[in-house]
Amino acid sequence: MAATTRITVTLPTEQVDELRKLTDNVSGYVAEAVARQIRHQLLADDLRRYQDEQGAFTDEELLEAHARIFGSAGSAGSASAA
């Protein structure tokens, strides 16, 4: 089990009310949201660094990435546009 640290977080009352409707485990929910945001930020940093070194992504690279992430349905749209 990962080590934990207790902290205090201040949130708008409306958010807390909605959060409590969604889960009985507020700490777990918040920890998952924070982990997702950290992964998102790290990925964005990596993509920015790659483009700084290699140049901007081409349309073809973006289409391929979209197809890999969301399935090949995204690439079908590009075939009909050609």
Contact map, one row per residue, 1 for C-alpha under 8 A:
1110000000000000000000000000000000000000000000000000000000000000000000000000000000
1111000000000000000000000000000000000000000000000000000000000000000000000000000000
1111100000000000000000000000000000000000000000000000000000000000000000000000000000
0111110000000000000000000000000000000000000000000000000000000000000000000000000000
0011111000000000000000000000000000000000000000000000000000000000000000000000000000
0001111100000000000000000000000000000000000000000000000000000000000000000000000000
0000111110000000000000000000000000000000000000000000000000000000000000000000000000
0000011111000000000000000000000000000000000000000000000000000000000000000000000000
0000001111100000000000000000000000000000000000000000000000000000000000000000000000
0000000111110000000000000000000000000000000000000000000000000000000000000000000000
0000000011111011000000000000000000000000000000000000000000000000000000000000000000
0000000001111111000000000000000000000000000000000000000000000000000000000000000000
0000000000111111100000000000000000000000000000000000000000000000000000000000000000
0000000000011111110000000000000000000000000000000000000000000000000000000000000000
0000000000111111111000000000000000000000000000000000000000000000000000000000000000
0000000000111111111100000000000000000000000000000000000000000000000000000000000000
0000000000001111111110000000000000000000000000000000000000000000000000000000000000
0000000000000111111111000000000000000000000000000000000000000000000000000000000000
0000000000000011111111100100000000000000000000000000000000000000000000000000000000
0000000000000001111111110100000000000000000000000000000000000000000000000000000000
0000000000000000111111110000000000000000000000000000000000000000000000000000000000
0000000000000000011111110000000000000000000000000000000000000000000000000000000000
0000000000000000001111111100100000000000000000000000000000000000000000000000000000
0000000000000000000111111100000000000000000000000000000000000000000000000000000000
0000000000000000000000111111100000000000000000000000000000000000000000000000000000
0000000000000000001100111111110000000000000000000000000000000000000000000000000000
0000000000000000000000001111111000000000000000000000000000000000000000000000000000
0000000000000000000000001111111100000000000000000000000000000000000000000000000000
0000000000000000000000101111111110000000000000000000000000000000000000000000000000
0000000000000000000000000111111111000000000000000000000000000000000000000000000000
0000000000000000000000000011111111100000000000000000000000000000000000000000000000
0000000000000000000000000001111111110000000000000000000000000000000000000000000000
0000000000000000000000000000111111111000000000000000000000000000000000000000000000
0000000000000000000000000000011111111100000000000000000000000000000000000000000000
0000000000000000000000000000001111111110000000000000000000000000000000000000000000
0000000000000000000000000000000111111111000000000000000000000000000000000000000000
0000000000000000000000000000000011111111100000000000000000000000000000000000000000
0000000000000000000000000000000001111111110000000000000000000000000000000000000000
0000000000000000000000000000000000111111111000000000000000000000000000000000000000
0000000000000000000000000000000000011111111100000000000000000000000000000000000000
0000000000000000000000000000000000001111111110000000000000000000000000000000000000
0000000000000000000000000000000000000111111111000000000000000000000000000000000000
0000000000000000000000000000000000000011111111100000000000000000000000000000000000
0000000000000000000000000000000000000001111111110000000000000000000000000000000000
0000000000000000000000000000000000000000111111111000000000000000000000000000000000
0000000000000000000000000000000000000000011111111100000000000000000000000000000000
0000000000000000000000000000000000000000001111111110000000000000000000000000000000
0000000000000000000000000000000000000000000111111111000000000000000000000000000000
0000000000000000000000000000000000000000000011111111100000000000000000000000000000
0000000000000000000000000000000000000000000001111111111000000000000000000000000000
0000000000000000000000000000000000000000000000111111111110000000000000000000000000
0000000000000000000000000000000000000000000000011111111100000000000000000000000000
0000000000000000000000000000000000000000000000001111111000000000000000000000000000
0000000000000000000000000000000000000000000000000111111100000000000000000000000000
0000000000000000000000000000000000000000000000000111111110000000000000000000000000
0000000000000000000000000000000000000000000000000011011111000000000000000000000000
0000000000000000000000000000000000000000000000000010001111101100000000000000000000
0000000000000000000000000000000000000000000000000000000111111100000000000000000000
0000000000000000000000000000000000000000000000000000000011111110000000000000000000
0000000000000000000000000000000000000000000000000000000001111111000000000000000000
0000000000000000000000000000000000000000000000000000000011111111100000000000000000
0000000000000000000000000000000000000000000000000000000011111111110000000000000000
0000000000000000000000000000000000000000000000000000000000111111111000000110000000
0000000000000000000000000000000000000000000000000000000000011111111100000010000000
0000000000000000000000000000000000000000000000000000000000001111111110000000000000
0000000000000000000000000000000000000000000000000000000000000111111111100110000000
0000000000000000000000000000000000000000000000000000000000000011111111111110000000
0000000000000000000000000000000000000000000000000000000000000001111111110000000000
0000000000000000000000000000000000000000000000000000000000000000111111100000000000
0000000000000000000000000000000000000000000000000000000000000000011111111100000000
0000000000000000000000000000000000000000000000000000000000000000011111111100000000
0000000000000000000000000000000000000000000000000000000000000000001101111111000000
0000000000000000000000000000000000000000000000000000000000000000001001111111100000
0000000000000000000000000000000000000000000000000000000000000010011001111111110000
0000000000000000000000000000000000000000000000000000000000000011011000011111111000
0000000000000000000000000000000000000000000000000000000000000000000000011111111100
0000000000000000000000000000000000000000000000000000000000000000000000001111111110
0000000000000000000000000000000000000000000000000000000000000000000000000111111111
0000000000000000000000000000000000000000000000000000000000000000000000000011111111
0000000000000000000000000000000000000000000000000000000000000000000000000001111111
0000000000000000000000000000000000000000000000000000000000000000000000000000111111
0000000000000000000000000000000000000000000000000000000000000000000000000000011111
